Amino acid sequence: MDKIIVSFLGVGLIGFIAWFFFGKKDDAVEATDSIEVLVDGGYKPENIKIKKGVATKITFLRKTPSSCLEEVVIPDFKIKKYLPLNKKIEIEIKPEKSGEFPFSCGMNMFHGKFIVS
């Protein structure tokens, strides 16, 4: 009986771990001509849909004192900006091609992406 209980608990734990790491998918938020991104233990929202060929203003507001999140890097657009605490920093991008373009903190620990269509 003990082996059956342990087996069921093991399978349940494996299922939970698989769901937690691979099953959670955040929906992308659609930006029209501007969007605000809250920087607080990560990026909220972290997946942002943008229209191809449309200039979009992204306003970052850092609320966390973590030094890791004090910089945002968008390599495909050659952008690297310092984000002072509790101050809005505006970045404008105008993607000319479709695809997914990642952004991250200066230490590459927290990530997000722009989905251009």
Order of alpha helices (4+ residues) and beta strands (2+ residues): alpha-beta-beta-beta-beta-beta-beta-beta-beta-beta-beta
